[in-house]
Amino acid sequence: TSTDAWTGAALGGAVIGQYAQYQQNIGGIETMFGDSAGKMEKYASEAYKTAGLSANEYMSQATSFSAALLQGLGGDTDKAAEVANRAMTDMSDNANKFGSNISSIQDAYQGFAKQNFTMLDNLKLGYGGTASEMARLVNDSGVMGDSFTATAENINSISYDKIIEAIGAVQDEMGITGTTAKEAASTITGSVGMLQGAFSNLLTGLGSADAD
C-alpha cells in the first residue's frame, strides 16, 4: 500500500542518515583516540544503557571535548578514553538525578574544556558559575591531594581530566553516580531512554552489511 511504501521510505532514510552519522563519528573517534578508538567504540555501543545515549550521540559528544582531554593527559589515548567515558556517564547521571536537559550539562562540560566555568551551576551540585566556585569544587573533591589548594587564580593550571575527575568525585559523594544505569533497569522513564538509544543503534546497524 501507499502507507507501507511511505513507511519503508521513511525507515530507509532514517537508516541511511544514522549510518552516515556513524561513519562520520567513527572517523572522528579514530582521529582523536588513535589506538584506543576500539575502546571508545565499545563504550559507545554500551551507552544506551550506561548513559541513555545512542552510539552516535555518545561519540559526537565525546569527540567535542577530546582535544582538551588529550592535551591535559599528554596524548595518552587509553587514559583519555576512560576519562571521556566517565564524563559521559557523569553528565547523564546528573541530568537524570536532577531532571535537567542533558544539553545544558553537555554545554557546561564543553565550557569547562575551554576553562569557562560560567555554567557550573547547570550541574546543580551547589556550586556557582565562577572560577572560584570551580576551585572550591576541586578542593572539596580532594582529587588534587592535600598539598595543592585550588583558587580562582590557579584553576586554569588544572588539567581538564582533573576537572572531570573532581566533578565525578563530588557526584560519587552525593550518590548521583550510576543513576542512569539504575533507572534504565528499574523505571519506565529510564527504560524508554534506553530503548530510544538502542533503536538508534538498530537503525545504524541496518545500514551496515557487517554490523553486529
Sequence and secondary structure as in RCSB ss.txt:
>XXXX:A:sequence
TSTDAWTGAALGGAVIGQYAQYQQNIGGIETMFGDSAGKMEKYASEAYKTAGLSANEYMSQATSFSAALLQGLGG
DTDKAAEVANRAMTDMSDNANKFGSNISSIQDAYQGFAKQNFTMLDNLKLGYGGTASEMARLVNDSGVMGDSFTA
TAENINSISYDKIIEAIGAVQDEMGITGTTAKEAASTITGSVGMLQGAFSNLLTGLGSADAD
>XXXX:A:secstr
 HHHHHHHHHHHHHHHHHHHHHHHHHHHHHHHHGGGHHHHHHHHHHHHHHTS  HHHHHHHHHHHHHHHHHHTTT
 HHHHHHHHHHHHHHHHHHHHHHT  HHHHHHHHHHHHTT  TTGGGG SS  SSHHHHHHHHHHHTTT TT   
 TTTGGGS HHHHHHHHHHHHHHTT TTHHHHHHHH HHHHHHHHHHHHHHHHHHHT TT  
